């Protein structure tokens, strides 16, 4: 196929171009012509369109994202080795070790083709971690679907779970946790947020930049094909209409075995010291990798597309540059190291090609079939996309939804308890998580039924990390600022429950269309809530991702700012788990209030979504973290801990009983005189801990000294009854109710792949 060259663009300046169909506005197209001094070529138009898309340029969000920088102190920033703007955040965790982690969305592709959309979401986030010079060591996933019984959820959920499990299991990466949420707002627009964690030595950190005149540009990994053209960069910048599930060509196709080999190849290249700069090829493909490497370096770049290994015939320059074929990386290498680079790639049987070099000036010049098809300032492609000051305003309906309608009080507390634990919101996720390998590589300390995933990163010292990611879209809908703070609080508390001390935050901000002032107000408020909360906790944001246009037609999803928290524990042998043993005393930490706005009880009882979410004082979360961390490091008095969040104290106690196979003899009214409030309120900053009875008074005193309200609830037993004081139920009966919901709903779709306990 013929290319549109720079020479032709100069000779034929008035040629009509399909810029609107590529997502560019009139003024954006005019700006491109102003930059170039002519109309763009087809290849240039493709590059600018994907790099200036919402997904790649953050054009609607960056004006608000700067608030993270304004609220980050020097002390907070000193903990970050690589932060916002890099492929992933990197945090110094001590003793020469660094950890990198990031969470990214792959929402729209996962609706179009659930298996490949989710699988390539995992592959993409893993390559982000690889690009920092790290070995990926674990993944997590944050999933949100429409109602569990909706026909389309029956299509999307099994495919997404199979894609995540299939790709991650083949990579040999443990899946150490996540969330699965069902809500009407996600019908037709599921959220698939993938998180990856990696480790590296501090001195091995790699960044995405092309420097050194004459250094070579090496493309390695899978061959480039037609899959994924217009994929994440375009799909993630548009809304879904009826029939969008037929957009199959835009979804990338993943090969986890190719990525597994690519991981080992990258690590060998790093060890050999032959990489100057590196960038993964994800959204926007070569357009992104070449322009960002060049823009971040100290020169320009020349690229010859004839050298790119292809797996499709007659690809145009625009197609080669826009392809989002998976399992590819781009590196900058000194000329004297090229042969060594090629040798290492050959050892791993990874295709490798020298496609260009670093040049003088600031231009990215790309040729195809001997003709120049791109000649543009690299920084204008990568860094000078438009920045919109989108209108935002507090929605007119916000006051109305914050008017609380008191929830119905059940006459039968036992039935209410069974309804809660068996609801899709709170039931066991074993049906999903058992399809993932949680312990491959041998360094997983906690995953199943844990508040946070815990990994050993140093086998000699036992140093480890804990990771959790959380969010309630229901809370955020009622009050976006508080909702984001509550997401931070829960992820922070989950990490704290393991005995780890939280040290860094990442995020994935999922919202509707930025062209809707209501949505932009939600976004701004959530960003400010999260940034201010991190400032109060003195915990830095190391990076994040924004996903807009999550809506079907003009109906946006619940605002969903997923917050991930990373914590460090000195010795994983002292990590605190959630499992209890018979004969231990249970102590409730924190205060319980009558707070049901946005709660799960409000949802399953038909109370709608109204009121205010639970209020949160992040200093109380910090007190809990310091108490648990001190016990993990030096005390050893706490045998187990489990946070209290969605579903309230009842859910926490039931999960401890079921997963540990013990009975309970407790009285929940010791935390609140109203049994219903005591059972199901979702007040923040609470936790249940288990201790030996001989240590109970000492632990309660320690909590008091730390400013944490503490009360003994009762004990665990060797019996078969879960006695909560206000309600009693058989252990087997409630276990069955908790475990059988998802298998009954989705067992037919996954079949033999599922393992249900």
C-alpha positions, 0 to 999 in steps of 0.5 A: 500500500502507498504511503502519504509522505512528507513531500506529498503533504507539502505538495498537496496541502489541502487534502481532506483528512479523516481527523475527526474519525480518529478522535481529533477536534477541529482546533486540535487538527489546526494546532497540528498543522500549525506545529508542522507548518503544513498538513500532517501525513497519514502517519503523523496524523495517526501518531498525533491522534493516538498520543493526543487521545484522552488515554495517552495525553490526560488532556482533561485531567492533568489540570486537576492531577497537578494538585498531587504535586501541590500537596506532596511535601519534600519529605514525602517526595524523598521516598519516591525514586520514580514518580508521576509521569513514569511507566510506574512508581518506584519506592525505596523500601530500604537495604538497597531494595526498591519496589515498583507498583502501578494499576492501570485500566483496560475497561473498554477492551474488556467489554468488547472482548472479555478474555483478550481485553483482560489478558492484555490488561495484565500483560500491559501492566506487567511490561510497565513494571519491566520497563522500570528495570524490575522483575514483576513478582505479583499481580492483583485485579480490581473488577467491577461488573453489572448486576451478577444476574444480568445476561451481559455479566454472564458473558463478561465476567467468565471471560475476564476472569479466564483472561486474567487467570490464563495470562497471569498463570502462564507468566508464573506470577501469583495473583495476591488479591483484588476486588469484585464488585457488582452494580447496575452502573457498570452494566455495559461498562465493566471496569478491569483494573490490573495492578502489578508489583515488581522488585529491583535494586535501587541502582538498577532503576531504568527510565524511558529516555533516549540519550547519547548521539548515535545510540541505537534504537532496538525493537524487541519482542513479538512481531508487529501485526494489525491487532490492536490498531485503534485499541486502548488509545481510542477505545479508552477515549470514547463512550460505548453505544449499542453494538459496541461489543462488535469492535473486535479488531481494536482489541489486542491479542496477547501471548503470555508465553512470549511475555514470560520469555520477554521478562527473562530477556529484559532482566538479562539485558539489565544485568549485562548493562547494555540498556541506556533507556527503555520503554514498553509498547502498550497503548499507542504502540510504536507511536508512544515508544518512539515519541516518548523516548525521543521527547525525554532524551537529549536529542532527536531520533530517526526510525526506519519502519522497514526494519520493524519485524512484521506479521502482516503483509502490506502494512502502511506506516500509519498501521505499523506506528499505531499497532498495539500488538503485545509483548514488545519493548523498545530500548536505547543501546550504545553502538558498542553494545548492540551485538551483546544486546542481540546475543541476549535476545537470540539466547531467549529466542526473542525477535530483535531489530535495530530500527533507528538511532538517536540524532541531533536536534529535537525531531522524530524522523521516520522513513518507510520504503525509503521515504520520509513519512514523519518529520515532527518535533518529538515533544509536540507528539508526546508532551504537548497534547491539548490541555482542557479546562473542562467545565465542572460544577456540583450537580444539581442532584447532589443535594437530593441524593445526600438526603438520607432515607432511613434504612429498613430495620429487619425483624429477623436479624438471622435472615438479614445476616444470611442475606448479607453474607450470601449477597453478590456484594459480600459472598465468597470470591473463591470461585474467582480467585481459585482460578488464579495461581496465588503461590507460584514463585514461592514468595507469597506469604498471604493471599487467600482470605487476606486483607492485603497480599503479602510478599517476601522480597528478600529471602535472607532478611525476610523483608516483605511488602503488603499491597491492597487496592480498594474503592466504593463507588457508592460512597464516592457517588454520595460524596466524591471527596469523602469517597476517595478518602474512604478508598485510601483509608480502607486500602491503608487499613488493609495493609496495616492489618498485616503489620506492614507500615504503609509507605506509598500510594498508586491509583486508577481513577475511573469516571464517566465522560469528562465533557459532562460537568457533573463528572468533572466535578466528581473527578476534581473532588475525588482527586482533592480528597485523595491528595489531601488524605495522602498529605495528612498521612504523609504518604506519597502518590507514586503514580496513577492512571485516569480512565474517562468515558466509562459510560454507556450512552449518557449514563456514567458509571459510579465514580470509582477512584481505585486506590492502591497502597503499598506497605513494608514489613521488616520480616514476613515471618511476623506478618499478621494474618486473618486466621484465628484459632479456638480459645482466642479473645476477639477485640474490636478496635475503633468506634461504631456509629449509626452510618448506613449511607452507601452501605451494603445493607442499604443496597441489598434491602432496596434502600437505594443509594442516598445519604452521606457515606461514613465519615473518616478521620485518617489520623485514626487509620494512622493510629491503627497502623502504628499499633499493628506495626509495633506488634508485628515488629516487636510485640507479637501480642496480636495473633490475627487481625481483620479490618471492618469495612463493607458489610460491617462488623458482622461480615468481619466476624463471619469471615473470620469464623468461616475461613478459620473453621471456628465458632464464635461466642461474642456480643456485638452490642458491646460496640453499639447498644443497637444490635442492628447498627452494631452488626451492619454499620460501615463506620471507618477506622475499625478492626477486629484483632485476636489475642491470647486471653492472657494478653487481652488486658495488655493489648486493650491498654496499649490501644488506649495509650495509642488513642484507639477505643478498644473493647473485648467482644468475646471468644472464638470456640471449637463449636459449630455455632456463630453466636454474635449475641444478637443473632445465632447461626450454625457455622455450616449454614452460614458457610454454605450461604457465603460460598455458594452464590457465585458458583450457582450463578456462574458455574455453568460458564466456567465449568471445569476451570473452577475450584470451589471450596 
